[in-house]
Amino acid sequence: MLVGGAWKKAQLKNVDGSSATTAAGDKVALKDVATISENAKTGMPDMIKLDVLHSASILDNLEVRFFRDEIYTNVGSVLLSVNPFKRMDYYTNDHVWQYAKASALALKNFDLPPHIYSTAKTAYETMLRSQGNQSVLISGESGAGKTEATKYVLQYLTTVSKGPDAEGGQSAIERMIVDSSPILEAFGNAKTVRNNNSSRFGKFFDIQFNGRGEIVGGKITDYLLEKSRVVQVAKESCMPSARRPTEATRMGESSPRAELPRVLPALRGRFGD
């Protein structure tokens, strides 16, 4: 049943018109009561297959999987992820190749569990077959894990795509694309009360491939969405959504005086005076 905007499990005692009474004696509107999904109790990898589909069964299914450290769940071709706020052990190159070598049928039957690598694989292989552009859209609220998810998509693409000058598994271009993320984060991420590394801007990664599926170039366009918030400190005690300065701003503030002539021009060029 829905209580105070949150779903709570309860056993109904009786139903009277437009209201219901639980075994604990709570009375709620009948519209705020939903049937428990039996499938959700098992933690279904694809929620399209839930026997009862509503927000309560979706949350129940995600909760079951989350506490099994299964943070990815499919809804058809859409992948949902829940930030575990801890390091997981299924992002190695061995895992990348597990998904890269898996057949479409194996992924459809969930012989391998849902994963961001599966989404990246679908986009990459569809691009090769169709010789056309493909996109991966990553969205979510602050702290949901969008920046990390983007890194794992890039990890997959740069691992399975081998350039002609590859060294140690990656070409020079691939290494530059991956290594650019920390630089962008330094100039555009800030600590918030909900997220220690919150992106204050949107990013569009345009990765260019040749006909053999090798990365030959890339372009990163960023959209600074909250310029007014990243250059000053707000009091967290009176503003729950207060943002702290970006990493680069803090680097500028904490740099030795001798380093400021080198740091400040870069900050001015990015944020203005």
N, C-alpha and C positions, 0 to 999 in steps of 0.2 A: 504494500500500500504506500501511497505517496504522503509523506508527513513533512511539512516544513520545506518542501522543495526537494526532499531526498527520499529514495525508495527504501522501505523497511520491510523485512520479511515478517509475516504474521499469519495466523490461522483464523479464518473466519468462523464466527459462531452462528450468526444468522444475518439475513438480508431483509431489510424492511423498506420497500419502495425505492427511494433514491439514495439510501444510506446503508451502511453495513457496520456490524459490530464484531470486533475481534474477540478471541478467546481471553485476551487480557483485559477486555472491557473498553477498549478504545473504539470510538465511533467516528467513521470517516465517510465521505461522500462516495457513492458507488463508482463514480467516474474516476476516482483516484485509486481504484483497486484493479490489479492486473493478475492474470493467471501465471503461476510459475512455470517456466519452460523446463521440461524434463531433460531435453537435450543440452540446455545451458549448464546443467549440473556436471556434465562430462567435459565441458570446455571445448566446444566445437571449433575446428580450425577455420571453417567457412560459415559465417553466421547466416548466410542465405538458407542454410539447411536447418535452421532452428524451427521447431514445431510451432512455437508461438513467438511472433516477432513484434516487440514493442521496446520502448527504452529500458524498461526494467529487465527484460530477458537479455538484452544486449549488454547492459552493465553487469549482470550476473555472470554471463559468459566470459566477459573480459576479466572480471575479478578472479574467476577460477583459473584462467590461463596465467594471469599476472602472478599469482602466488605459486605457480609451477615454473616461474621464470620464463614463461612463453609470452613475450611482450608483443609479438606480431600476430594479427588475426586478419583473415580475409573477409571481405564482404563482396563476393564476386571477384571482379578484377581490381577492386579498391583494397589497399592494404592499410589497416589501422595499427598504430603502434602506441604503446603506453610507456612513458619514460620511467625506467626502473630506478633512476638516480643511483646507479652503481655500475661498475664495469661488468660486462657480460663476456663470456668466453667463446662466443660463436661469430667472431669477426676476423678470423685469421685468413691468410691466403688459402689454406687448405679448405676452409669453408667456402671461399669464393669458387674454387675449382669444383667442389661438390655440386654446387648449383649450376656452374657453367657446363658441366658434363652431363647433367641430368636431362632426361627427355621431357618433352612437354607433357606426356602422359603421366610420368612420375610426379611432376609438380602438380598436375591437376588432381591426382589421387592422393596428394599430400604424403607421398613416400618420404619426402623431406618436408619439415614444418614450414609454415609461412615465414618469409624473410624479405628484407629489403633487397637482398641479392636477387631474389626471384623477380621482383619488379624491374630491377636494372637489366636482368637477363632478357626479359620480354621486350623491353624497349630496344636493347642492342640488337637482338636477333631479328626483330621486325624491321629495323632500319636496314640490316644487311639484305633481307629478303626483298623488301620493297624498293630499296635504293632511294628511300625518301626520309624526310626529317621525322624524328620522334621526340616527344617531350615527356618529362617526369615532373609532375606538379607535387610539391611538398608544402603542406599548409598545416596550421595548428596554432594554438594560443601560445603565449609566452611560457617558455620552459617545457614545451611539449617534446622538444628534441629535433627541431627542423634542421638546425645547423649540423648536428651529428649525422642525421639521416643523409644529408647532402654529401657529407664526407664519405659515407659508406657507398653511395652510388658512384662517386668518383673513384673510390678504391676498386670497386668491381670493374669499372670501365678501363681503368689504367692497368689492371692486372690481366684481363683477358685480351686487351689490345696490345699487341707487341709491335713497336715501331722498328724500322730497319737499323737504327743505331742503339737498340736496346742494350742496357747494361744492368745486370742484376735484376732482370725482369721488367724494367721500365725504361722507356726512352727518355731523352733529355726533356722533350716537350711535356711528356707525362709527369715527370718529376716537378717541373715548374708549375704545372696546374695544381698538383697536390700541395706543393710547398707554399702556394700563394694564400691558402686559407688562413694560416696564423697571422699573416701580415694584414689581411683584410679585417680579421677579428680584432687586432690591436687598435686599428683606427675606427672601427665601427661597432664594437661590442661594449657593453657597460654592465655593471653589477646592479641588479634590482633586488627588491625584497623577496622576489619569487625565483630568481634565476641569477646565479653567479656569473654567467657568461651570456648575457642576453643580447642578441643582435638588434641593433637600433636601425637597421636598414634591410631592404630586400636585395636579393642577389639573383641575377640571371646568368647562368653558365651556358655559353655557346661552345660546345665541343665539336671540332671538325674532324671528320674521318675521311680516309681515302676509300676506294672501292674494295679494298681487302679488309676493311674494318680496323685499320690502324689509325691511331690519333696522329694528326698532322698539324694541328693548331687548336687554338682556343681563345675565347674572349670572355671576360667577366665584366658584366655591367652591374653596378650597384646603385640602389635608389635610397638615398639617405632620407628616412621617413621622419626622424625626430631630431632635427638639427638643434632646435631650441633647448632640448633636454640634456644634451651630452656635453655642454661646455660649462655647466655650473652644478653645484651640489645643493640638493634640496634636503630639508629636514625630514628624516624618515618618521620621526615621532608624530608629526602632524600631517604627513602626506603618505598614506599607505602605498601609493604607486610611485613613490619617489625614486628617481634614477640617480646613480652616481656617475661621475665622469667616465669616459671611455678609457680603455687601457692606455692608449697613446697619450691622452691628456694626463693621466696619472704618471706615466713615464716621464712626461715633460716636467711635471711638478716635482718629481723625486730625483730628476737628473742633477748631477753636479753642475754648478754654475758654468764650468768650462764646456759642458756638453750642450748647453742651451742654444748657442748659435747654430748648432747642427740640427737640433730637434725642432725648434720653433718654426723655421721655414716650412717644414713638412706639415706641421699642425695648421699653420695659417693657410697653406695651399689647400688643405682638406676642409677646414671648418671656417675659414675667414678670420678676421681679427677679433 
